[in-house]
Amino acid sequence: MDQWLRQRNFGDLNILPFKVVAYDKTQSKMAFFDSSRAHDFVFISGTKMRSLAKTRESPPDGFMCLNSHSSLYYNFPRYKLHKPSKRP
C-alpha cells in the first residue's frame, strides 16, 4: 500500500484500517460485519435513509437512535423545500 501511495504522489500518507459496520438483522442493531454471516447483515446507504424519510417510513429498529431519526423524519420535507437550486 505504501508503494502504491508514493507512486501516485500521496507521499507518506498513512491510511488507517477500519472495521466495516452494518445493520445486523439477527440482533436488531449495528454491529461489525461478519463475512461468515453475510446474509444476516444489511448495508443501509444515505440514499436509502433519504428515501425512507421522503416516504415517511422508519428505519429498522436499532439502526439509529430515536432522536436522530425524528430529526431526519420531521425536517426532511422542509429541507427539500429550501434546497438551493442548481445553477446552469
Backbone bond lengths (Angstrom), bond angles and torsions (degrees), N, CA, C in turn:
res aa  C-N    CA-C-N  psi(-1)  N-CA   C-N-CA  omega(-1)  CA-C   N-CA-C  phi
1 M - - - 1.448 - - 1.523 111.25 -
2 D 1.360 117.37 -41.97 1.462 120.49 -179.74 1.523 111.53 -59.16
3 Q 1.329 116.62 -43.21 1.455 120.79 179.63 1.530 110.01 -64.67
4 W 1.308 117.92 -41.24 1.462 122.77 179.07 1.525 110.18 -58.88
5 L 1.349 116.61 -44.03 1.466 120.66 179.55 1.524 111.65 -64.51
6 R 1.339 116.54 -44.65 1.461 120.17 -179.32 1.525 111.46 -64.16
7 Q 1.316 117.52 -37.26 1.462 120.90 178.60 1.518 111.69 -64.20
8 R 1.299 117.72 -24.47 1.460 121.88 -178.46 1.528 111.88 -104.38
9 N 1.331 116.43 19.60 1.464 123.28 176.91 1.521 113.78 62.98
10 F 1.318 117.94 33.88 1.454 121.18 174.56 1.524 111.06 -93.04
11 G 1.310 117.12 -0.28 1.455 121.10 177.86 1.520 112.32 61.82
12 D 1.324 115.47 -131.17 1.460 120.97 -176.98 1.529 111.80 -100.22
13 L 1.288 117.78 30.16 1.459 121.50 178.20 1.518 109.73 -57.20
14 N 1.311 116.28 130.32 1.461 121.58 -178.70 1.520 108.67 -107.20
15 I 1.304 116.95 113.37 1.463 121.54 179.04 1.517 108.25 -93.21
16 L 1.308 115.55 123.24 1.459 121.20 -178.99 1.526 110.59 -87.66
17 P 1.302 116.71 135.66 1.472 119.21 176.87 1.529 110.14 -71.12
18 F 1.304 116.93 154.04 1.458 120.59 177.29 1.515 109.63 -142.43
19 K 1.301 115.53 157.82 1.456 120.96 177.39 1.517 108.88 -92.68
20 V 1.310 116.42 141.11 1.460 122.14 179.37 1.523 109.32 -82.77
21 V 1.326 115.38 134.15 1.459 121.58 178.65 1.520 108.38 -114.93
22 A 1.316 116.64 140.30 1.464 122.47 178.50 1.523 108.16 -146.30
23 Y 1.316 116.04 170.59 1.463 121.00 179.58 1.522 109.17 -80.68
24 D 1.335 115.28 120.98 1.461 121.90 179.60 1.528 108.48 -90.73
25 K 1.316 116.67 109.88 1.470 121.29 -177.24 1.521 112.42 -65.68
26 T 1.322 118.40 -28.80 1.468 120.54 -177.50 1.523 112.09 -76.50
27 Q 1.346 116.50 -25.73 1.462 120.44 -179.76 1.525 112.58 -107.72
28 S 1.330 116.72 -5.60 1.473 122.85 -177.92 1.526 111.95 53.82
29 K 1.326 115.88 45.85 1.462 120.59 176.67 1.525 109.50 -161.28
30 M 1.330 114.46 168.24 1.456 120.47 175.79 1.527 108.04 -73.59
31 A 1.325 116.78 140.85 1.460 121.72 -179.50 1.521 109.42 -153.53
32 F 1.340 115.78 163.64 1.451 119.45 175.37 1.522 108.81 -65.42
33 F 1.328 115.30 134.01 1.455 121.59 -178.00 1.521 110.44 -64.33
34 D 1.319 115.70 132.33 1.461 122.57 178.60 1.528 106.60 -118.47
35 S 1.333 116.40 107.85 1.468 120.22 -175.12 1.524 112.45 -62.53
36 S 1.325 117.70 -22.74 1.471 119.22 178.39 1.531 111.36 -73.20
37 R 1.330 116.77 -15.20 1.465 121.27 176.98 1.532 109.91 -124.49
38 A 1.299 117.30 38.29 1.462 122.39 -173.99 1.529 112.88 -52.77
39 H 1.330 117.17 -34.64 1.467 120.63 -178.23 1.537 112.27 -68.53
40 D 1.335 117.68 -14.23 1.463 121.83 179.51 1.525 112.97 -87.66
41 F 1.342 117.65 -5.47 1.455 121.45 -174.42 1.529 112.10 -112.80
42 V 1.333 113.90 149.70 1.463 121.36 176.27 1.526 107.37 -129.16
43 F 1.326 116.42 131.76 1.457 121.50 173.93 1.526 107.09 -96.15
44 I 1.320 116.61 117.73 1.460 121.82 -177.09 1.524 107.73 -107.40
45 S 1.308 115.95 113.68 1.469 121.86 -175.82 1.528 111.16 -84.23
46 G 1.311 115.17 167.25 1.460 120.78 174.02 1.522 111.35 -61.60
47 T 1.321 116.34 -36.41 1.463 120.50 177.08 1.525 110.39 -61.82
48 K 1.326 116.43 -42.08 1.465 120.50 177.98 1.527 110.26 -63.86
49 M 1.323 118.33 -41.65 1.464 121.56 179.57 1.528 111.12 -64.10
50 R 1.330 117.17 -41.88 1.469 119.44 177.85 1.518 110.67 -65.08
51 S 1.316 116.86 -36.89 1.459 121.03 177.27 1.530 110.72 -63.73
52 L 1.322 116.67 -42.10 1.469 120.35 177.41 1.522 110.66 -62.99
53 A 1.337 117.01 -42.51 1.466 120.41 179.51 1.527 110.63 -64.95
54 K 1.308 116.70 -40.99 1.464 121.33 -178.82 1.528 111.50 -63.20
55 T 1.322 116.06 -38.99 1.468 120.31 -178.96 1.527 112.21 -93.22
56 R 1.354 115.54 7.56 1.472 122.61 176.98 1.529 112.04 61.30
57 E 1.335 116.50 35.67 1.460 121.27 176.92 1.522 109.37 -101.55
58 S 1.298 116.57 157.20 1.458 122.08 178.78 1.524 110.21 -96.86
59 P 1.334 116.35 147.36 1.467 119.22 173.73 1.525 108.76 -72.20
60 P 1.314 118.54 170.24 1.465 120.53 178.40 1.528 110.90 -59.03
61 D 1.329 117.30 146.78 1.463 121.58 176.12 1.519 109.63 -54.46
62 G 1.328 115.94 134.43 1.447 120.62 178.27 1.513 114.61 87.36
63 F 1.325 117.82 -4.28 1.466 119.51 -179.20 1.518 111.29 -72.65
64 M 1.318 116.76 -43.59 1.460 120.94 178.98 1.521 108.75 -147.33
65 C 1.329 116.50 158.95 1.462 119.25 -177.84 1.531 109.55 -67.76
66 L 1.306 115.39 154.16 1.462 121.89 -174.81 1.526 111.93 -60.00
67 N 1.333 118.56 -40.67 1.464 120.79 -179.40 1.523 111.84 -62.60
68 S 1.310 116.94 -41.25 1.474 120.01 178.88 1.515 110.86 -64.86
69 H 1.316 116.05 -44.44 1.462 119.18 179.78 1.517 110.75 -64.52
70 S 1.332 117.75 -42.56 1.464 121.24 -179.96 1.518 110.85 -59.72
71 S 1.338 116.77 -42.13 1.463 120.92 179.10 1.522 110.69 -62.06
72 L 1.319 116.61 -46.66 1.462 121.07 178.25 1.528 110.91 -62.81
73 Y 1.312 115.76 -45.69 1.469 122.71 -176.65 1.529 111.54 -60.95
74 Y 1.341 116.69 -47.18 1.463 119.94 -174.92 1.521 113.89 -84.34
75 N 1.312 118.85 -25.05 1.457 120.76 -177.61 1.520 113.90 -95.70
76 F 1.319 118.18 -13.26 1.465 120.00 -177.92 1.532 112.43 -58.14
77 P 1.340 119.82 -48.18 1.484 117.99 -179.59 1.528 112.48 -59.99
78 R 1.333 116.89 -38.60 1.461 120.54 179.85 1.525 109.92 -66.78
79 Y 1.313 117.66 -40.63 1.467 121.81 177.77 1.523 110.53 -58.78
80 K 1.321 116.67 -44.66 1.467 120.52 -178.80 1.528 110.69 -64.13
81 L 1.346 118.09 -34.99 1.455 121.03 -179.17 1.530 112.33 -70.90
82 H 1.344 117.60 -33.31 1.452 121.48 -174.56 1.524 113.63 -105.72
83 K 1.316 116.65 11.38 1.453 120.26 179.95 1.536 109.23 -66.42
84 P 1.329 117.21 129.71 1.468 119.35 179.65 1.529 111.85 -60.53
85 S 1.316 114.87 141.97 1.465 118.21 179.42 1.516 110.09 -75.63
86 K 1.317 115.26 153.16 1.469 120.59 178.56 1.508 108.87 -78.92
87 R 1.308 115.57 139.29 1.458 120.00 177.80 1.519 109.72 -91.89
88 P 1.323 117.19 144.52 1.470 120.54 -179.45 1.502 113.12 -65.62
